[in-house]
Amino acid sequence: DSYHTLFAHRSMVELGMAPGDPNFASAPAEISLQNGHGVGVLGFPPTLADFPEYEGYPDEVVDQMATSYPSPVHKDMMRR
C-alpha cells in the first residue's frame, strides 16, 4: 500500500525527511494484487541524497538490531 509510509510515518514528512508529495511512495513501482495485497519498490528520492545511514537510528539501536541479522551483509544493506 503506497499510502502506508506517508500516513503511518507522517513524522518523516513533518521533519522534512520525506517529500510531501504522496506519489513518491508509489514510484518507481507498485504492484497491486488480489484481496488488498501488493508490493511496492521504492528508493530514496534524489531530494533525500543526504539521508542518514541506517535511516537515522542511533548507533546503539543499529547494533542491537544487527545482533539478530543472519550476517553482516544484512546490516550493510540497512546502512543504505
SULQUIVEN-V139795 format. One record per residue. N is the residue number from 1. RES is the residue in one letter. OMEGA is omega in whole degrees, -180 to 180 (* if undefined). NEAR is the number of other ideal C-beta (glycine too) atoms within 12 Angstrom. D_CENTER is the distance of its C-alpha to the mean C-alpha in Angstrom with 1 decimal. Layout:
# SULQUIVEN-V139795
n=N res=RES omega=OMEGA near=NEAR d_center=D_CENTER
n=N res=RES omega=OMEGA near=NEAR d_center=D_CENTER
This chain:
# SULQUIVEN-V139795
n=1 res=D omega=-174 near=19 d_center=13.1
n=2 res=S omega=180 near=24 d_center=11.6
n=3 res=Y omega=-175 near=17 d_center=12.6
n=4 res=H omega=-175 near=18 d_center=10.9
n=5 res=T omega=-176 near=24 d_center=7.9
n=6 res=L omega=-179 near=25 d_center=10.6
n=7 res=F omega=-178 near=15 d_center=13.2
n=8 res=A omega=-178 near=14 d_center=12.0
n=9 res=H omega=-176 near=16 d_center=9.8
n=10 res=R omega=-178 near=17 d_center=12.4
n=11 res=S omega=177 near=14 d_center=13.0
n=12 res=M omega=178 near=24 d_center=10.3
n=13 res=V omega=-178 near=21 d_center=12.5
n=14 res=E omega=178 near=11 d_center=15.5
n=15 res=L omega=-179 near=15 d_center=14.8
n=16 res=G omega=-179 near=13 d_center=14.4
n=17 res=M omega=179 near=23 d_center=10.9
n=18 res=A omega=179 near=27 d_center=9.8
n=19 res=P omega=178 near=22 d_center=12.5
n=20 res=G omega=-179 near=17 d_center=14.7
n=21 res=D omega=-177 near=14 d_center=15.3
n=22 res=P omega=180 near=20 d_center=13.9
n=23 res=N omega=-180 near=15 d_center=14.6
n=24 res=F omega=-177 near=26 d_center=11.6
n=25 res=A omega=179 near=31 d_center=9.5
n=26 res=S omega=-180 near=23 d_center=12.2
n=27 res=A omega=10 near=18 d_center=12.6
n=28 res=P omega=-177 near=15 d_center=13.4
n=29 res=A omega=172 near=14 d_center=14.2
n=30 res=E omega=-179 near=22 d_center=14.4
n=31 res=I omega=178 near=14 d_center=17.0
n=32 res=S omega=180 near=14 d_center=18.8
n=33 res=L omega=-180 near=11 d_center=21.0
n=34 res=Q omega=175 near=7 d_center=23.8
n=35 res=N omega=176 near=6 d_center=23.8
n=36 res=G omega=-180 near=8 d_center=20.7
n=37 res=H omega=178 near=11 d_center=18.4
n=38 res=G omega=178 near=18 d_center=16.1
n=39 res=V omega=178 near=14 d_center=13.3
n=40 res=G omega=177 near=22 d_center=10.9
n=41 res=V omega=176 near=13 d_center=9.8
n=42 res=L omega=174 near=22 d_center=8.0
n=43 res=G omega=178 near=16 d_center=7.6
n=44 res=F omega=179 near=23 d_center=7.6
n=45 res=P omega=180 near=21 d_center=10.8
n=46 res=P omega=180 near=11 d_center=13.9
n=47 res=T omega=180 near=16 d_center=14.2
n=48 res=L omega=-178 near=21 d_center=11.4
n=49 res=A omega=-179 near=10 d_center=13.4
n=50 res=D omega=180 near=12 d_center=14.1
n=51 res=F omega=-175 near=21 d_center=10.7
n=52 res=P omega=176 near=19 d_center=11.8
n=53 res=E omega=180 near=17 d_center=11.7
n=54 res=Y omega=177 near=21 d_center=10.1
n=55 res=E omega=177 near=21 d_center=7.7
n=56 res=G omega=178 near=20 d_center=11.1
n=57 res=Y omega=176 near=17 d_center=12.2
n=58 res=P omega=-178 near=13 d_center=16.0
n=59 res=D omega=-177 near=15 d_center=17.8
n=60 res=E omega=177 near=11 d_center=19.4
n=61 res=V omega=179 near=15 d_center=16.3
n=62 res=V omega=180 near=22 d_center=14.9
n=63 res=D omega=179 near=15 d_center=18.5
n=64 res=Q omega=179 near=14 d_center=18.8
n=65 res=M omega=-177 near=19 d_center=15.8
n=66 res=A omega=180 near=22 d_center=17.1
n=67 res=T omega=180 near=14 d_center=20.4
n=68 res=S omega=179 near=12 d_center=19.2
n=69 res=Y omega=-179 near=17 d_center=17.7
n=70 res=P omega=-179 near=10 d_center=20.3
n=71 res=S omega=177 near=12 d_center=20.5
n=72 res=P omega=179 near=12 d_center=19.5
n=73 res=V omega=-179 near=12 d_center=17.8
n=74 res=H omega=178 near=16 d_center=15.0
n=75 res=K omega=180 near=23 d_center=14.6
n=76 res=D omega=178 near=14 d_center=14.8
n=77 res=M omega=180 near=16 d_center=12.0
n=78 res=M omega=-178 near=22 d_center=9.6
n=79 res=R omega=-176 near=20 d_center=11.3
n=80 res=R omega=* near=16 d_center=10.0
